[in-house]
Amino acid sequence: MADLSPRLRGDRRSGASTDGRGRRSDRAQLLLVGALALAVLFVALALLLNTAIYTGNLATREAGVDSPSALGYVSEVRTAGGEAIRSVNYRNNSSHAALNASLGATMRLWDDAAGHHRAVVGDGADADVVGVTNGTRIQQDDAGRNYTSESGAANWTVADGSDLSGLRSLRLTVDQTFLASGPGGDVFRLDVASDAGTRTVSVYTNGGDPEVRVSENGSVTATCAPGSVTGDTFVIDVANSSVGGASCPGLAVVEAVGDDLEVSYANGDVAGGAYTMVVDEPQSDLAVSGLASPGSGSPYWTDALYAADLRVTYRTPNLDYEARIEVVPE
C-alpha cells in the first residue's frame, strides 16, 4: 500500500543542510591549514632576515675594528711621501734617475721606522714606491732680478707642451719696488692657460700699496692685498692660496688646470724677485726657450719629481687592507 503520509519540508532542508555543513567544514580546514603554513613561512623568513642583518652588522663591526689605524697609516704615508718628494727635489736635481733612486731610498728608511712602530702593537704596515711622474722645476733664485726671460724678453712663455697638464708649488717672492701702478695699464701678469680656461694673476701697486688680482677668462674673481710686507717683499703662495700670509681663496683656481697647458709672463720687466714652480713633464718634452740650463743663468730649469704613486698595505688579524695612492706635494 502506498505511503500517503506527508513529508515534512524540514526533512528535506535537514538533508540539504547536512551536506552544506560538510563542504563548509572542509573549506574551513583548508583555510586553517593554509594560514598555518603561511604563518610558518613568515616566521622562517623573519628568522632568516634577522640572521642576515645580525651577520652583516657583525661583519661590519669586525671589519671596522682596525680601519681607523689603517686610514691613519695611509694619511701618514701621504704626508711622508710629499715631504720626501720635496726633500729629494731640493737635495738632488742631477737627473730623474738619481731623483727616483733617492726617493725610493728615503721612503724605505721611513717605511722601516714606521713599520717597526706598527709592529709593536702587532700590526703589519708597508709602503712602497711603485711609480713616479717625472717633471721639471722652473726657478729664479736672484731676488734682485726682474721677471723677464733669460734673454730679457718681457713677454715670454715660461713652459709649454702638448702633453703638459700639471702645475704645482707655484710661489712668487715679489719685490714691490719693481711693480708698476695699476690695476690698469701695463702691469705684470702671470697667465695659466689650458683647456680648463685661462687664469690670470696680475700684480701691481694701488695707491702705493701692493695688490694681487685674479681673473678667470678675463673676468675679475678676486682682489687681495698682502697680509704683511717685509723689507719691500711679500710672497704670493698659489699652493696655499695666500698673499703675504693672508688668505686669498681666489688663487686656488690657478693650479686647477687641464690639458694643453701653457704658463706665460706678460710685462715681466715691471715685477721682480724669486719664484719657483713644478710642471708634470720633463724638460725634453717642453718648450722652455726662455730658461737657462742648470747652472748657466737665470731663470733656469732643473729635473724634478712631480708626483709619486705609493702602494700601501696594512694587515691585522681582522683586516687585510691594500690601496694605491698618488702623492702630489703642494
C-alpha positions in Angstrom: 0.0 0.0 0.0 1.4 3.3 -0.9 2.7 5.5 1.9 0.4 8.5 1.8 1.9 10.3 4.9 3.1 13.8 4.1 6.9 14.5 4.0 8.0 17.3 6.2 9.9 20.1 4.4 12.1 20.2 7.4 13.4 16.7 6.5 14.4 17.9 3.0 16.0 21.0 4.5 17.7 18.9 7.1 19.3 16.7 4.4 20.4 19.6 2.3 21.9 21.5 5.3 23.9 18.5 6.4 25.7 18.3 3.1 26.4 22.1 3.1 27.9 22.0 6.6 30.3 19.3 5.4 31.5 21.4 2.5 31.9 24.4 4.6 33.8 22.4 7.2 36.2 21.2 4.5 36.9 24.7 3.2 37.5 26.0 6.8 40.0 23.2 7.4 41.8 24.0 4.2 41.9 27.7 5.1 43.2 26.9 8.5 46.0 24.7 7.2 46.9 27.4 4.6 47.0 30.1 7.2 49.3 27.9 9.5 51.6 27.2 6.5 51.9 31.0 5.7 52.5 31.8 9.4 55.3 29.2 9.5 56.7 30.6 6.3 56.7 34.2 7.6 58.3 33.2 10.8 61.1 31.4 8.9 61.6 34.4 6.6 61.8 36.7 9.6 64.4 34.4 11.3 66.4 34.4 8.1 66.2 38.2 7.7 67.2 38.8 11.3 70.1 36.4 10.9 71.3 38.2 7.8 71.0 41.6 9.5 72.9 40.3 12.5 75.6 38.7 10.4 76.0 41.9 8.3 76.2 44.1 11.4 78.8 41.8 13.0 80.9 41.6 9.8 80.8 45.4 9.6 81.8 45.8 13.2 84.6 43.3 12.8 85.9 44.9 9.5 85.8 48.3 11.1 87.7 47.5 14.2 91.1 48.3 12.7 90.1 50.6 9.9 91.0 53.8 11.9 94.5 52.5 12.3 94.7 51.7 8.6 93.3 55.1 7.5 95.7 56.8 9.9 98.6 55.0 8.4 97.5 56.0 4.8 97.5 59.6 6.0 100.9 59.3 7.4 102.2 57.7 4.2 100.7 60.6 2.1 102.4 63.2 4.4 105.7 61.3 4.4 105.6 60.9 0.6 105.0 64.6 0.0 107.8 65.6 2.3 110.2 63.0 0.6 109.4 64.4 -2.8 110.1 67.9 -1.7 113.3 66.9 0.0 114.8 65.0 -2.8 113.9 67.7 -5.3 115.9 70.3 -3.3 118.8 68.0 -2.4 119.4 66.4 -5.8 118.5 67.6 -9.2 121.2 65.9 -11.3 118.8 63.6 -13.2 115.5 61.9 -12.9 117.2 58.6 -12.4 119.0 60.0 -9.4 115.8 61.6 -8.0 113.9 58.3 -8.4 116.6 56.4 -6.6 116.8 59.0 -3.8 113.0 58.9 -3.4 113.0 55.1 -3.1 115.8 55.2 -0.5 114.1 57.9 1.5 110.7 56.1 1.6 112.4 52.8 2.5 114.1 54.5 5.5 110.7 56.0 6.6 108.9 52.7 6.0 111.4 50.8 8.2 110.8 53.2 11.1 107.0 53.3 10.6 106.7 49.6 10.2 108.7 48.9 13.4 106.4 51.3 15.2 103.3 49.5 14.0 104.8 46.0 14.7 104.9 46.9 18.4 101.1 46.6 18.5 101.0 43.5 16.3 100.1 45.3 13.0 101.9 44.8 9.7 102.3 48.0 7.6 104.2 48.7 4.4 104.6 51.5 1.8 106.4 51.1 -1.5 107.0 53.5 -4.3 105.5 51.9 -7.4 105.5 54.8 -9.9 106.9 58.3 -10.3 105.8 61.2 -12.5 109.0 63.0 -13.7 108.7 66.7 -14.0 110.6 70.0 -14.3 111.2 72.7 -11.7 111.3 76.2 -13.1 113.1 78.6 -10.8 114.6 82.1 -10.3 116.8 82.4 -7.2 118.0 86.0 -7.8 115.7 88.1 -5.7 117.1 91.3 -7.4 116.2 90.3 -10.9 113.0 91.1 -12.8 110.7 88.5 -14.3 111.9 88.7 -17.8 113.2 85.6 -19.7 116.9 84.6 -19.7 117.4 86.9 -22.7 115.5 89.8 -21.2 112.1 89.4 -23.0 109.3 91.0 -21.0 106.6 88.9 -22.7 107.5 85.2 -22.9 106.4 81.6 -22.5 107.7 80.0 -19.3 106.6 76.5 -20.1 104.5 74.9 -22.8 103.9 71.4 -24.1 101.3 69.4 -25.9 101.2 66.8 -23.0 101.7 69.3 -20.2 98.7 69.1 -17.8 100.0 69.7 -14.3 101.3 72.7 -12.3 102.1 72.8 -8.6 104.1 74.5 -5.9 103.8 77.9 -7.6 105.3 80.6 -5.4 106.5 84.1 -6.2 108.5 86.2 -3.8 107.7 89.7 -5.1 109.8 92.8 -4.6 107.2 95.6 -4.6 109.8 98.2 -5.7 109.7 96.7 -9.2 105.9 96.9 -9.6 104.0 99.3 -11.9 100.9 101.2 -10.8 97.6 99.5 -11.6 95.3 97.8 -11.8 95.0 99.3 -15.3 97.9 99.7 -17.7 100.9 97.5 -18.4 101.2 95.6 -15.1 102.8 92.2 -14.6 100.6 89.2 -15.5 101.1 85.5 -14.9 98.8 83.7 -17.4 98.0 80.0 -16.9 96.0 78.8 -20.0 94.7 75.2 -20.6 91.5 73.6 -21.9 90.1 74.3 -18.4 90.3 78.1 -19.2 92.7 81.0 -18.7 93.5 82.1 -15.2 95.5 85.4 -14.8 97.3 86.7 -11.7 98.1 90.4 -12.0 100.5 92.1 -9.6 100.8 95.9 -9.2 100.6 98.8 -6.7 97.4 100.6 -6.0 97.9 103.9 -4.2 101.4 102.8 -3.4 100.4 99.5 -1.8 100.8 96.1 -3.5 97.8 94.3 -4.7 97.1 91.0 -6.4 94.1 90.4 -8.8 92.9 87.0 -10.1 90.9 86.7 -13.3 89.2 83.8 -15.0 88.7 84.1 -18.7 89.0 87.9 -18.5 86.6 88.4 -15.6 88.0 89.5 -12.2 87.2 87.0 -9.5 89.3 88.1 -6.5 91.5 91.1 -5.4 93.8 90.6 -2.5 96.3 92.7 -0.5 99.3 91.2 1.2 98.9 90.4 4.9 102.4 91.6 5.5 105.3 93.1 3.6 108.8 92.6 4.9 111.6 94.6 3.5 109.5 95.5 0.5 109.0 91.8 -0.2 105.9 89.6 0.0 105.1 86.1 -1.1 102.3 85.0 -3.5 101.8 81.4 -2.5 99.4 79.9 -5.0 99.8 76.5 -3.5 98.1 77.5 -0.2 96.1 80.4 -1.6 97.7 83.3 0.3 99.3 86.6 -0.3 101.8 87.9 2.3 100.5 85.3 4.7 96.9 86.4 4.3 94.2 84.1 2.8 93.4 84.7 -0.9 91.0 81.9 -1.8 90.7 83.1 -5.4 94.2 81.8 -6.1 93.1 78.2 -5.8 91.9 78.1 -9.4 95.3 78.9 -10.8 96.7 75.4 -10.4 93.4 73.7 -11.3 94.5 73.2 -14.8 93.6 70.9 -17.7 95.4 69.5 -20.7 97.4 71.6 -23.3 98.8 73.8 -20.5 100.8 77.0 -21.2 102.4 79.2 -18.5 103.5 82.6 -19.6 104.6 86.0 -18.2 103.5 89.4 -19.6 105.3 92.7 -18.7 107.9 90.8 -16.7 110.0 94.0 -16.6 107.6 95.6 -14.1 107.9 92.8 -11.5 110.8 91.1 -9.9 112.0 88.7 -7.3 112.5 85.0 -6.8 109.9 82.4 -7.9 109.5 78.6 -8.3 107.0 76.2 -9.8 106.9 72.5 -10.9 105.3 71.1 -14.0 104.5 67.5 -14.8 106.6 66.9 -17.9 110.4 66.5 -18.3 112.3 69.4 -19.9 112.9 67.3 -23.0 109.1 67.4 -23.7 108.7 71.1 -23.0 109.1 74.4 -24.8 111.4 76.3 -22.4 113.4 78.6 -24.7 113.2 81.4 -22.1 115.0 79.4 -19.5 118.7 78.7 -18.9 120.0 75.2 -18.4 121.0 74.4 -14.8 123.9 76.5 -13.5 124.2 78.7 -16.6 121.9 81.6 -16.0 118.5 82.8 -14.6 115.7 81.9 -14.7 116.5 78.2 -15.2 115.1 74.7 -15.2 116.1 71.5 -13.3 114.9 68.0 -13.3 112.3 67.3 -10.6 109.8 64.8 -9.4 106.2 66.0 -9.9 104.4 63.2 -8.1 104.7 59.5 -7.0 102.4 56.5 -6.7 102.6 54.5 -3.5 101.3 51.1 -2.7 100.1 50.9 0.9 99.3 47.7 2.8 98.1 47.3 6.4 97.3 43.9 8.0 96.0 42.9 11.4 94.3 39.6 12.5 90.9 41.2 11.5 91.9 43.4 8.5 93.8 43.0 5.2 94.0 46.4 3.6 95.7 47.4 0.4 95.5 50.6 -1.7 97.4 52.6 -4.3 97.6 56.4 -3.6 99.0 59.3 -5.6 101.1 61.8 -3.7 101.3 65.3 -5.2 103.0 67.8 -2.9 101.6 71.3 -2.7 
